[in-house]
């Protein structure tokens, strides 16, 4: 899937961050169902990178770069 990185970023930054935790299992299952062996690893790495960005900049600026 050529746009896997974009999709994972979308799930983490736009969906997970704006919905309640009751949907987290659904997002995890969705990423697993993609069928790419490295999708979970990519998700964890992207989550770490997103968290790092959150710690470095204020919320308004983060929304612009996410």
CHARMM-style PDB file with segment names, atoms N, HN, CA, C and O in Angstrom:
ATOM      1  N   UNK     1       0.868  -1.187   0.000  1.00  0.00      PROA
ATOM      2  CA  UNK     1       0.000   0.000   0.000  1.00  0.00      PROA
ATOM      3  C   UNK     1       0.908   1.240   0.000  1.00  0.00      PROA
ATOM      4  O   UNK     1       1.567   1.523   1.000  1.00  0.00      PROA
ATOM      5  N   UNK     2       0.941   1.958  -1.087  1.00  0.00      PROA
ATOM      6  HN  UNK     2       0.406   1.729  -1.900  1.00  0.00      PROA
ATOM      7  CA  UNK     2       1.864   3.095  -1.203  1.00  0.00      PROA
ATOM      8  C   UNK     2       1.567   4.255  -0.255  1.00  0.00      PROA
ATOM      9  O   UNK     2       2.477   5.009   0.089  1.00  0.00      PROA
ATOM     10  N   UNK     3       0.360   4.408   0.157  1.00  0.00      PROA
ATOM     11  HN  UNK     3      -0.379   3.795  -0.123  1.00  0.00      PROA
ATOM     12  CA  UNK     3      -0.019   5.525   1.024  1.00  0.00      PROA
ATOM     13  C   UNK     3      -0.217   5.102   2.477  1.00  0.00      PROA
ATOM     14  O   UNK     3      -0.949   5.749   3.226  1.00  0.00      PROA
ATOM     15  N   UNK     4       0.438   4.016   2.866  1.00  0.00      PROA
ATOM     16  HN  UNK     4       1.033   3.491   2.258  1.00  0.00      PROA
ATOM     17  CA  UNK     4       0.266   3.496   4.219  1.00  0.00      PROA
ATOM     18  C   UNK     4       0.692   4.503   5.275  1.00  0.00      PROA
ATOM     19  O   UNK     4       0.007   4.678   6.283  1.00  0.00      PROA
ATOM     20  N   UNK     5       1.808   5.156   5.052  1.00  0.00      PROA
ATOM     21  HN  UNK     5       2.365   5.014   4.234  1.00  0.00      PROA
ATOM     22  CA  UNK     5       2.290   6.148   6.014  1.00  0.00      PROA
ATOM     23  C   UNK     5       1.273   7.273   6.185  1.00  0.00      PROA
ATOM     24  O   UNK     5       0.999   7.700   7.307  1.00  0.00      PROA
ATOM     25  N   UNK     6       0.715   7.751   5.077  1.00  0.00      PROA
ATOM     26  HN  UNK     6       0.937   7.404   4.166  1.00  0.00      PROA
ATOM     27  CA  UNK     6      -0.298   8.815   5.145  1.00  0.00      PROA
ATOM     28  C   UNK     6      -1.532   8.324   5.909  1.00  0.00      PROA
ATOM     29  O   UNK     6      -2.067   9.039   6.756  1.00  0.00      PROA
ATOM     30  N   UNK     7      -1.974   7.114   5.608  1.00  0.00      PROA
ATOM     31  HN  UNK     7      -1.539   6.534   4.920  1.00  0.00      PROA
ATOM     32  CA  UNK     7      -3.168   6.562   6.245  1.00  0.00      PROA
ATOM     33  C   UNK     7      -2.979   6.422   7.751  1.00  0.00      PROA
ATOM     34  O   UNK     7      -3.868   6.770   8.528  1.00  0.00      PROA
ATOM     35  N   UNK     8      -1.824   5.912   8.159  1.00  0.00      PROA
ATOM     36  HN  UNK     8      -1.102   5.630   7.528  1.00  0.00      PROA
ATOM     37  CA  UNK     8      -1.543   5.763   9.586  1.00  0.00      PROA
ATOM     38  C   UNK     8      -1.503   7.129  10.257  1.00  0.00      PROA
ATOM     39  O   UNK     8      -2.040   7.297  11.351  1.00  0.00      PROA
ATOM     40  N   UNK     9      -0.876   8.097   9.617  1.00  0.00      PROA
ATOM     41  HN  UNK     9      -0.440   7.961   8.728  1.00  0.00      PROA
ATOM     42  CA  UNK     9      -0.845   9.451  10.156  1.00  0.00      PROA
ATOM     43  C   UNK     9      -2.262  10.014  10.291  1.00  0.00      PROA
ATOM     44  O   UNK     9      -2.585  10.651  11.294  1.00  0.00      PROA
ATOM     45  N   UNK    10      -3.095   9.780   9.293  1.00  0.00      PROA
ATOM     46  HN  UNK    10      -2.833   9.262   8.479  1.00  0.00      PROA
ATOM     47  CA  UNK    10      -4.491  10.240   9.337  1.00  0.00      PROA
ATOM     48  C   UNK    10      -5.224   9.598  10.524  1.00  0.00      PROA
ATOM     49  O   UNK    10      -5.905  10.289  11.281  1.00  0.00      PROA
ATOM     50  N   UNK    11      -5.084   8.301  10.679  1.00  0.00      PROA
ATOM     51  HN  UNK    11      -4.530   7.740  10.063  1.00  0.00      PROA
ATOM     52  CA  UNK    11      -5.752   7.602  11.785  1.00  0.00      PROA
ATOM     53  C   UNK    11      -5.293   8.176  13.123  1.00  0.00      PROA
ATOM     54  O   UNK    11      -6.117   8.460  13.993  1.00  0.00      PROA
ATOM     55  N   UNK    12      -3.981   8.349  13.290  1.00  0.00      PROA
ATOM     56  HN  UNK    12      -3.312   8.119  12.584  1.00  0.00      PROA
ATOM     57  CA  UNK    12      -3.447   8.828  14.571  1.00  0.00      PROA
ATOM     58  C   UNK    12      -3.800  10.284  14.842  1.00  0.00      PROA
ATOM     59  O   UNK    12      -4.228  10.621  15.946  1.00  0.00      PROA
ATOM     60  N   UNK    13      -3.626  11.140  13.858  1.00  0.00      PROA
ATOM     61  HN  UNK    13      -3.277  10.866  12.961  1.00  0.00      PROA
ATOM     62  CA  UNK    13      -3.768  12.585  14.094  1.00  0.00      PROA
ATOM     63  C   UNK    13      -5.186  13.107  13.946  1.00  0.00      PROA
ATOM     64  O   UNK    13      -5.577  14.047  14.639  1.00  0.00      PROA
ATOM     65  N   UNK    14      -5.943  12.525  13.071  1.00  0.00      PROA
ATOM     66  HN  UNK    14      -5.626  11.762  12.507  1.00  0.00      PROA
ATOM     67  CA  UNK    14      -7.277  13.062  12.811  1.00  0.00      PROA
ATOM     68  C   UNK    14      -8.398  12.258  13.459  1.00  0.00      PROA
ATOM     69  O   UNK    14      -9.397  12.837  13.887  1.00  0.00      PROA
ATOM     70  N   UNK    15      -8.256  10.960  13.540  1.00  0.00      PROA
ATOM     71  HN  UNK    15      -7.444  10.490  13.193  1.00  0.00      PROA
ATOM     72  CA  UNK    15      -9.337  10.130  14.068  1.00  0.00      PROA
ATOM     73  C   UNK    15      -9.144   9.812  15.555  1.00  0.00      PROA
ATOM     74  O   UNK    15     -10.020  10.102  16.370  1.00  0.00      PROA
ATOM     75  N   UNK    16      -8.017   9.226  15.901  1.00  0.00      PROA
ATOM     76  HN  UNK    16      -7.306   8.991  15.239  1.00  0.00      PROA
ATOM     77  CA  UNK    16      -7.785   8.806  17.285  1.00  0.00      PROA
ATOM     78  C   UNK    16      -7.801  10.010  18.217  1.00  0.00      PROA
ATOM     79  O   UNK    16      -8.378   9.956  19.303  1.00  0.00      PROA
ATOM     80  N   UNK    17      -7.166  11.093  17.788  1.00  0.00      PROA
ATOM     81  HN  UNK    17      -6.697  11.137  16.906  1.00  0.00      PROA
ATOM     82  CA  UNK    17      -7.072  12.267  18.658  1.00  0.00      PROA
ATOM     83  C   UNK    17      -8.409  12.972  18.847  1.00  0.00      PROA
ATOM     84  O   UNK    17      -8.555  13.755  19.785  1.00  0.00      PROA
ATOM     85  N   UNK    18      -9.384  12.717  17.986  1.00  0.00      PROA
ATOM     86  HN  UNK    18      -9.265  12.081  17.224  1.00  0.00      PROA
ATOM     87  CA  UNK    18     -10.654  13.429  18.058  1.00  0.00      PROA
ATOM     88  C   UNK    18     -11.825  12.554  18.486  1.00  0.00      PROA
ATOM     89  O   UNK    18     -12.957  13.029  18.570  1.00  0.00      PROA
ATOM     90  N   UNK    19     -11.561  11.283  18.756  1.00  0.00      PROA
ATOM     91  HN  UNK    19     -10.641  10.897  18.688  1.00  0.00      PROA
ATOM     92  CA  UNK    19     -12.653  10.398  19.171  1.00  0.00      PROA
ATOM     93  C   UNK    19     -12.351   9.835  20.554  1.00  0.00      PROA
ATOM     94  O   UNK    19     -11.227   9.929  21.047  1.00  0.00      PROA
ATOM     95  N   UNK    20     -13.334   9.272  21.145  1.00  0.00      PROA
ATOM     96  HN  UNK    20     -14.247   9.196  20.744  1.00  0.00      PROA
ATOM     97  CA  UNK    20     -13.164   8.672  22.463  1.00  0.00      PROA
ATOM     98  C   UNK    20     -12.359   7.389  22.393  1.00  0.00      PROA
ATOM     99  O   UNK    20     -12.198   6.797  21.326  1.00  0.00      PROA
ATOM    100  N   UNK    21     -11.863   6.976  23.526  1.00  0.00      PROA
ATOM    101  HN  UNK    21     -11.994   7.457  24.393  1.00  0.00      PROA
ATOM    102  CA  UNK    21     -11.027   5.779  23.580  1.00  0.00      PROA
ATOM    103  C   UNK    21     -11.807   4.501  23.274  1.00  0.00      PROA
ATOM    104  O   UNK    21     -11.205   3.445  23.077  1.00  0.00      PROA
ATOM    105  N   UNK    22     -13.118   4.581  23.234  1.00  0.00      PROA
ATOM    106  HN  UNK    22     -13.607   5.439  23.394  1.00  0.00      PROA
ATOM    107  CA  UNK    22     -13.898   3.380  22.942  1.00  0.00      PROA
ATOM    108  C   UNK    22     -13.705   2.903  21.499  1.00  0.00      PROA
ATOM    109  O   UNK    22     -14.060   1.768  21.182  1.00  0.00      PROA
ATOM    110  N   UNK    23     -13.152   3.741  20.624  1.00  0.00      PROA
ATOM    111  HN  UNK    23     -12.864   4.663  20.881  1.00  0.00      PROA
ATOM    112  CA  UNK    23     -12.916   3.337  19.239  1.00  0.00      PROA
ATOM    113  C   UNK    23     -11.489   2.857  18.984  1.00  0.00      PROA
ATOM    114  O   UNK    23     -11.187   2.424  17.872  1.00  0.00      PROA
ATOM    115  N   UNK    24     -10.609   2.920  19.972  1.00  0.00      PROA
ATOM    116  HN  UNK    24     -10.855   3.272  20.876  1.00  0.00      PROA
ATOM    117  CA  UNK    24      -9.220   2.504  19.778  1.00  0.00      PROA
ATOM    118  C   UNK    24      -9.105   1.067  19.276  1.00  0.00      PROA
ATOM    119  O   UNK    24      -8.336   0.816  18.347  1.00  0.00      PROA
ATOM    120  N   UNK    25      -9.846   0.108  19.859  1.00  0.00      PROA
ATOM    121  HN  UNK    25     -10.470   0.313  20.613  1.00  0.00      PROA
ATOM    122  CA  UNK    25      -9.749  -1.269  19.342  1.00  0.00      PROA
ATOM    123  C   UNK    25     -10.138  -1.371  17.861  1.00  0.00      PROA
ATOM    124  O   UNK    25      -9.565  -2.169  17.119  1.00  0.00      PROA
ATOM    125  N   UNK    26     -11.094  -0.574  17.445  1.00  0.00      PROA
ATOM    126  HN  UNK    26     -11.559   0.075  18.048  1.00  0.00      PROA
ATOM    127  CA  UNK    26     -11.505  -0.575  16.038  1.00  0.00      PROA
ATOM    128  C   UNK    26     -10.371  -0.097  15.143  1.00  0.00      PROA
ATOM    129  O   UNK    26     -10.117  -0.693  14.096  1.00  0.00      PROA
ATOM    130  N   UNK    27      -9.686   0.973  15.542  1.00  0.00      PROA
ATOM    131  HN  UNK    27      -9.892   1.457  16.392  1.00  0.00      PROA
ATOM    132  CA  UNK    27      -8.576   1.489  14.749  1.00  0.00      PROA
ATOM    133  C   UNK    27      -7.421   0.489  14.702  1.00  0.00      PROA
ATOM    134  O   UNK    27      -6.790   0.321  13.659  1.00  0.00      PROA
ATOM    135  N   UNK    28      -7.143  -0.166  15.812  1.00  0.00      PROA
ATOM    136  HN  UNK    28      -7.655  -0.029  16.660  1.00  0.00      PROA
ATOM    137  CA  UNK    28      -6.086  -1.176  15.844  1.00  0.00      PROA
ATOM    138  C   UNK    28      -6.429  -2.315  14.896  1.00  0.00      PROA
ATOM    139  O   UNK    28      -5.577  -2.766  14.129  1.00  0.00      PROA
ATOM    140  N   UNK    29      -7.660  -2.777  14.945  1.00  0.00      PROA
ATOM    141  HN  UNK    29      -8.351  -2.411  15.568  1.00  0.00      PROA
ATOM    142  CA  UNK    29      -8.079  -3.861  14.064  1.00  0.00      PROA
ATOM    143  C   UNK    29      -8.025  -3.431  12.601  1.00  0.00      PROA
ATOM    144  O   UNK    29      -7.633  -4.221  11.742  1.00  0.00      PROA
ATOM    145  N   UNK    30      -8.407  -2.206  12.308  1.00  0.00      PROA
ATOM    146  HN  UNK    30      -8.726  -1.564  13.006  1.00  0.00      PROA
ATOM    147  CA  UNK    30      -8.346  -1.683  10.944  1.00  0.00      PROA
ATOM    148  C   UNK    30      -6.915  -1.711  10.421  1.00  0.00      PROA
ATOM    149  O   UNK    30      -6.675  -2.129   9.288  1.00  0.00      PROA
ATOM    150  N   UNK    31      -5.976  -1.274  11.230  1.00  0.00      PROA
ATOM    151  HN  UNK    31      -6.171  -0.935  12.151  1.00  0.00      PROA
ATOM    152  CA  UNK    31      -4.565  -1.267  10.815  1.00  0.00      PROA
ATOM    153  C   UNK    31      -4.049  -2.692  10.639  1.00  0.00      PROA
ATOM    154  O   UNK    31      -3.278  -2.961   9.717  1.00  0.00      PROA
ATOM    155  N   UNK    32      -4.468  -3.608  11.515  1.00  0.00      PROA
ATOM    156  HN  UNK    32      -5.094  -3.389  12.264  1.00  0.00      PROA
ATOM    157  CA  UNK    32      -4.071  -5.008  11.359  1.00  0.00      PROA
ATOM    158  C   UNK    32      -4.607  -5.601  10.063  1.00  0.00      PROA
ATOM    159  O   UNK    32      -3.914  -6.376   9.404  1.00  0.00      PROA
ATOM    160  N   UNK    33      -5.833  -5.243   9.691  1.00  0.00      PROA
ATOM    161  HN  UNK    33      -6.396  -4.613  10.226  1.00  0.00      PROA
ATOM    162  CA  UNK    33      -6.482  -5.802   8.513  1.00  0.00      PROA
ATOM    163  C   UNK    33      -5.895  -5.306   7.197  1.00  0.00      PROA
ATOM    164  O   UNK    33      -6.198  -5.859   6.140  1.00  0.00      PROA
ATOM    165  N   UNK    34      -5.073  -4.288   7.247  1.00  0.00      PROA
ATOM    166  HN  UNK    34      -4.826  -3.839   8.106  1.00  0.00      PROA
ATOM    167  CA  UNK    34      -4.430  -3.787   6.026  1.00  0.00      PROA
ATOM    168  C   UNK    34      -3.626  -4.898   5.370  1.00  0.00      PROA
ATOM    169  O   UNK    34      -3.529  -4.966   4.145  1.00  0.00      PROA
ATOM    170  N   UNK    35      -3.054  -5.762   6.187  1.00  0.00      PROA
ATOM    171  HN  UNK    35      -3.133  -5.707   7.182  1.00  0.00      PROA
ATOM    172  CA  UNK    35      -2.334  -6.906   5.653  1.00  0.00      PROA
ATOM    173  C   UNK    35      -0.865  -6.650   5.355  1.00  0.00      PROA
ATOM    174  O   UNK    35      -0.196  -7.507   4.777  1.00  0.00      PROA
ATOM    175  N   UNK    36      -0.359  -5.501   5.732  1.00  0.00      PROA
ATOM    176  HN  UNK    36      -0.902  -4.804   6.202  1.00  0.00      PROA
ATOM    177  CA  UNK    36       1.064  -5.212   5.556  1.00  0.00      PROA
ATOM    178  C   UNK    36       1.764  -5.567   6.854  1.00  0.00      PROA
ATOM    179  O   UNK    36       1.396  -5.078   7.922  1.00  0.00      PROA
ATOM    180  N   UNK    37       2.778  -6.425   6.757  1.00  0.00      PROA
ATOM    181  HN  UNK    37       3.076  -6.822   5.890  1.00  0.00      PROA
ATOM    182  CA  UNK    37       3.442  -6.945   7.950  1.00  0.00      PROA
ATOM    183  C   UNK    37       3.954  -5.846   8.873  1.00  0.00      PROA
ATOM    184  O   UNK    37       3.889  -5.981  10.095  1.00  0.00      PROA
ATOM    185  N   UNK    38       4.456  -4.768   8.303  1.00  0.00      PROA
ATOM    186  HN  UNK    38       4.508  -4.658   7.310  1.00  0.00      PROA
ATOM    187  CA  UNK    38       5.060  -3.700   9.105  1.00  0.00      PROA
ATOM    188  C   UNK    38       4.069  -2.619   9.537  1.00  0.00      PROA
ATOM    189  O   UNK    38       4.490  -1.606  10.094  1.00  0.00      PROA
ATOM    190  N   UNK    39       2.776  -2.798   9.301  1.00  0.00      PROA
ATOM    191  HN  UNK    39       2.434  -3.622   8.849  1.00  0.00      PROA
ATOM    192  CA  UNK    39       1.809  -1.730   9.598  1.00  0.00      PROA
ATOM    193  C   UNK    39       1.738  -1.399  11.090  1.00  0.00      PROA
ATOM    194  O   UNK    39       1.600  -0.228  11.445  1.00  0.00      PROA
ATOM    195  N   UNK    40       1.827  -2.390  11.965  1.00  0.00      PROA
ATOM    196  HN  UNK    40       1.939  -3.341  11.676  1.00  0.00      PROA
ATOM    197  CA  UNK    40       1.791  -2.116  13.406  1.00  0.00      PROA
ATOM    198  C   UNK    40       3.064  -1.396  13.832  1.00  0.00      PROA
ATOM    199  O   UNK    40       3.011  -0.433  14.597  1.00  0.00      PROA
ATOM    200  N   UNK    41       4.204  -1.862  13.338  1.00  0.00      PROA
ATOM    201  HN  UNK    41       4.247  -2.644  12.717  1.00  0.00      PROA
ATOM    202  CA  UNK    41       5.463  -1.195  13.655  1.00  0.00      PROA
ATOM    203  C   UNK    41       5.450   0.255  13.156  1.00  0.00      PROA
ATOM    204  O   UNK    41       5.887   1.161  13.866  1.00  0.00      PROA
ATOM    205  N   UNK    42       4.956   0.470  11.951  1.00  0.00      PROA
ATOM    206  HN  UNK    42       4.601  -0.266  11.374  1.00  0.00      PROA
ATOM    207  CA  UNK    42       4.864   1.826  11.413  1.00  0.00      PROA
ATOM    208  C   UNK    42       3.948   2.693  12.259  1.00  0.00      PROA
ATOM    209  O   UNK    42       4.219   3.876  12.464  1.00  0.00      PROA
ATOM    210  N   UNK    43       2.869   2.106  12.748  1.00  0.00      PROA
ATOM    211  HN  UNK    43       2.649   1.145  12.581  1.00  0.00      PROA
ATOM    212  CA  UNK    43       1.927   2.847  13.582  1.00  0.00      PROA
ATOM    213  C   UNK    43       2.576   3.276  14.892  1.00  0.00      PROA
ATOM    214  O   UNK    43       2.412   4.415  15.328  1.00  0.00      PROA
ATOM    215  N   UNK    44       3.306   2.371  15.512  1.00  0.00      PROA
ATOM    216  HN  UNK    44       3.439   1.445  15.157  1.00  0.00      PROA
ATOM    217  CA  UNK    44       3.976   2.699  16.771  1.00  0.00      PROA
ATOM    218  C   UNK    44       5.013   3.804  16.545  1.00  0.00      PROA
ATOM    219  O   UNK    44       5.081   4.759  17.318  1.00  0.00      PROA
ATOM    220  N   UNK    45       5.812   3.675  15.496  1.00  0.00      PROA
ATOM    221  HN  UNK    45       5.756   2.899  14.868  1.00  0.00      PROA
ATOM    222  CA  UNK    45       6.823   4.695  15.203  1.00  0.00      PROA
ATOM    223  C   UNK    45       6.188   6.050  14.902  1.00  0.00      PROA
ATOM    224  O   UNK    45       6.685   7.086  15.344  1.00  0.00      PROA
ATOM    225  N   UNK    46       5.091   6.040  14.152  1.00  0.00      PROA
ATOM    226  HN  UNK    46       4.687   5.198  13.792  1.00  0.00      PROA
ATOM    227  CA  UNK    46       4.392   7.293  13.846  1.00  0.00      PROA
ATOM    228  C   UNK    46       3.786   7.900  15.108  1.00  0.00      PROA
ATOM    229  O   UNK    46       3.788   9.120  15.271  1.00  0.00      PROA
ATOM    230  N   UNK    47       3.268   7.061  15.998  1.00  0.00      PROA
ATOM    231  HN  UNK    47       3.266   6.070  15.865  1.00  0.00      PROA
ATOM    232  CA  UNK    47       2.706   7.560  17.258  1.00  0.00      PROA
ATOM    233  C   UNK    47       3.792   8.206  18.119  1.00  0.00      PROA
ATOM    234  O   UNK    47       3.561   9.243  18.742  1.00  0.00      PROA
ATOM    235  N   UNK    48       4.964   7.596  18.150  1.00  0.00      PROA
ATOM    236  HN  UNK    48       5.151   6.754  17.643  1.00  0.00      PROA
ATOM    237  CA  UNK    48       6.080   8.169  18.907  1.00  0.00      PROA
ATOM    238  C   UNK    48       6.484   9.516  18.321  1.00  0.00      PROA
ATOM    239  O   UNK    48       6.705  10.478  19.056  1.00  0.00      PROA
ATOM    240  N   UNK    49       6.579   9.580  17.002  1.00  0.00      PROA
ATOM    241  HN  UNK    49       6.399   8.798  16.405  1.00  0.00      PROA
ATOM    242  CA  UNK    49       6.952  10.832  16.338  1.00  0.00      PROA
ATOM    243  C   UNK    49       5.896  11.922  16.582  1.00  0.00      PROA
ATOM    244  O   UNK    49       6.240  13.081  16.816  1.00  0.00      PROA
ATOM    245  N   UNK    50       4.643  11.553  16.528  1.00  0.00      PROA
ATOM    246  HN  UNK    50       4.364  10.612  16.337  1.00  0.00      PROA
ATOM    247  CA  UNK    50       3.566  12.516  16.783  1.00  0.00      PROA
ATOM    248  C   UNK    50       3.617  13.015  18.221  1.00  0.00      PROA
ATOM    249  O   UNK    50       3.451  14.208  18.475  1.00  0.00      PROA
ATOM    250  N   UNK    51       3.847  12.105  19.158  1.00  0.00      PROA
ATOM    251  HN  UNK    51       3.982  11.136  18.951  1.00  0.00      PROA
ATOM    252  CA  UNK    51       3.964  12.493  20.563  1.00  0.00      PROA
ATOM    253  C   UNK    51       5.133  13.450  20.764  1.00  0.00      PROA
ATOM    254  O   UNK    51       5.025  14.435  21.495  1.00  0.00      PROA
ATOM    255  N   UNK    52       6.253  13.149  20.104  1.00  0.00      PROA
ATOM    256  HN  UNK    52       6.341  12.350  19.509  1.00  0.00      PROA
ATOM    257  CA  UNK    52       7.429  14.009  20.200  1.00  0.00      PROA
ATOM    258  C   UNK    52       7.099  15.422  19.701  1.00  0.00      PROA
ATOM    259  O   UNK    52       7.492  16.410  20.322  1.00  0.00      PROA
ATOM    260  N   UNK    53       6.385  15.511  18.594  1.00  0.00      PROA
ATOM    261  HN  UNK    53       6.065  14.708  18.090  1.00  0.00      PROA
ATOM    262  CA  UNK    53       5.975  16.815  18.063  1.00  0.00      PROA
ATOM    263  C   UNK    53       5.078  17.544  19.069  1.00  0.00      PROA
ATOM    264  O   UNK    53       5.206  18.753  19.264  1.00  0.00      PROA
ATOM    265  N   UNK    54       4.187  16.810  19.693  1.00  0.00      PROA
ATOM    266  HN  UNK    54       4.083  15.829  19.536  1.00  0.00      PROA
ATOM    267  CA  UNK    54       3.274  17.421  20.666  1.00  0.00      PROA
ATOM    268  C   UNK    54       4.035  18.020  21.843  1.00  0.00      PROA
ATOM    269  O   UNK    54       3.637  19.047  22.393  1.00  0.00      PROA
ATOM    270  N   UNK    55       5.113  17.382  22.216  1.00  0.00      PROA
ATOM    271  HN  UNK    55       5.436  16.548  21.770  1.00  0.00      PROA
ATOM    272  CA  UNK    55       5.879  17.854  23.362  1.00  0.00      PROA
ATOM    273  C   UNK    55       6.725  19.081  23.017  1.00  0.00      PROA
ATOM    274  O   UNK    55       7.132  19.825  23.909  1.00  0.00      PROA
ATOM    275  N   UNK    56       6.989  19.291  21.736  1.00  0.00      PROA
ATOM    276  HN  UNK    56       6.658  18.686  21.011  1.00  0.00      PROA
ATOM    277  CA  UNK    56       7.886  20.360  21.322  1.00  0.00      PROA
ATOM    278  C   UNK    56       7.183  21.656  20.921  1.00  0.00      PROA
ATOM    279  O   UNK    56       7.784  22.729  20.979  1.00  0.00      PROA
ATOM    280  N   UNK    57       5.933  21.566  20.522  1.00  0.00      PROA
ATOM    281  HN  UNK    57       5.445  20.694  20.476  1.00  0.00      PROA
ATOM    282  CA  UNK    57       5.247  22.757  20.023  1.00  0.00      PROA
ATOM    283  C   UNK    57       3.885  22.919  20.682  1.00  0.00      PROA
ATOM    284  O   UNK    57       3.346  21.978  21.264  1.00  0.00      PROA
ATOM    285  N   UNK    58       3.344  24.109  20.583  1.00  0.00      PROA
ATOM    286  HN  UNK    58       3.782  24.873  20.110  1.00  0.00      PROA
ATOM    287  CA  UNK    58       2.039  24.355  21.188  1.00  0.00      PROA
ATOM    288  C   UNK    58       0.921  23.759  20.318  1.00  0.00      PROA
ATOM    289  O   UNK    58       1.153  23.399  19.164  1.00  0.00      PROA
ATOM    290  N   UNK    59      -0.259  23.660  20.867  1.00  0.00      PROA
ATOM    291  HN  UNK    59      -0.447  23.952  21.805  1.00  0.00      PROA
ATOM    292  CA  UNK    59      -1.382  22.985  20.221  1.00  0.00      PROA
ATOM    293  C   UNK    59      -1.780  23.620  18.897  1.00  0.00      PROA
ATOM    294  O   UNK    59      -2.025  22.899  17.930  1.00  0.00      PROA
ATOM    295  N   UNK    60      -1.851  24.934  18.820  1.00  0.00      PROA
ATOM    296  HN  UNK    60      -1.651  25.520  19.605  1.00  0.00      PROA
ATOM    297  CA  UNK    60      -2.254  25.605  17.585  1.00  0.00      PROA
ATOM    298  C   UNK    60      -1.286  25.323  16.446  1.00  0.00      PROA
ATOM    299  O   UNK    60      -1.708  25.080  15.315  1.00  0.00      PROA
ATOM    300  N   UNK    61       0.001  25.353  16.737  1.00  0.00      PROA
ATOM    301  HN  UNK    61       0.344  25.550  17.656  1.00  0.00      PROA
ATOM    302  CA  UNK    61       1.005  25.064  15.724  1.00  0.00      PROA
ATOM    303  C   UNK    61       0.971  23.592  15.338  1.00  0.00      PROA
ATOM    304  O   UNK    61       1.162  23.267  14.166  1.00  0.00      PROA
ATOM    305  N   UNK    62       0.734  22.695  16.289  1.00  0.00      PROA
ATOM    306  HN  UNK    62       0.578  22.959  17.241  1.00  0.00      PROA
ATOM    307  CA  UNK    62       0.664  21.283  16.000  1.00  0.00      PROA
ATOM    308  C   UNK    62      -0.450  20.968  15.000  1.00  0.00      PROA
ATOM    309  O   UNK    62      -0.268  20.157  14.092  1.00  0.00      PROA
ATOM    310  N   UNK    63      -1.587  21.606  15.171  1.00  0.00      PROA
ATOM    311  HN  UNK    63      -1.736  22.265  15.909  1.00  0.00      PROA
ATOM    312  CA  UNK    63      -2.715  21.380  14.266  1.00  0.00      PROA
ATOM    313  C   UNK    63      -2.324  21.736  12.832  1.00  0.00      PROA
ATOM    314  O   UNK    63      -2.768  21.086  11.886  1.00  0.00      PROA
ATOM    315  N   UNK    64      -1.511  22.747  12.675  1.00  0.00      PROA
ATOM    316  HN  UNK    64      -1.150  23.276  13.444  1.00  0.00      PROA
ATOM    317  CA  UNK    64      -1.080  23.166  11.339  1.00  0.00      PROA
ATOM    318  C   UNK    64      -0.112  22.185  10.698  1.00  0.00      PROA
ATOM    319  O   UNK    64      -0.142  22.011   9.479  1.00  0.00      PROA
ATOM    320  N   UNK    65       0.744  21.540  11.478  1.00  0.00      PROA
ATOM    321  HN  UNK    65       0.769  21.681  12.467  1.00  0.00      PROA
ATOM    322  CA  UNK    65       1.763  20.668  10.913  1.00  0.00      PROA
ATOM    323  C   UNK    65       1.364  19.206  10.907  1.00  0.00      PROA
ATOM    324  O   UNK    65       2.012  18.406  10.232  1.00  0.00      PROA
ATOM    325  N   UNK    66       0.334  18.830  11.625  1.00  0.00      PROA
ATOM    326  HN  UNK    66      -0.192  19.480  12.174  1.00  0.00      PROA
ATOM    327  CA  UNK    66      -0.050  17.418  11.717  1.00  0.00      PROA
ATOM    328  C   UNK    66      -0.720  16.924  10.472  1.00  0.00      PROA
ATOM    329  OT1 UNK    66      -1.101  15.755  10.398  1.00  0.00      PROA
TER     330      UNK     66
END
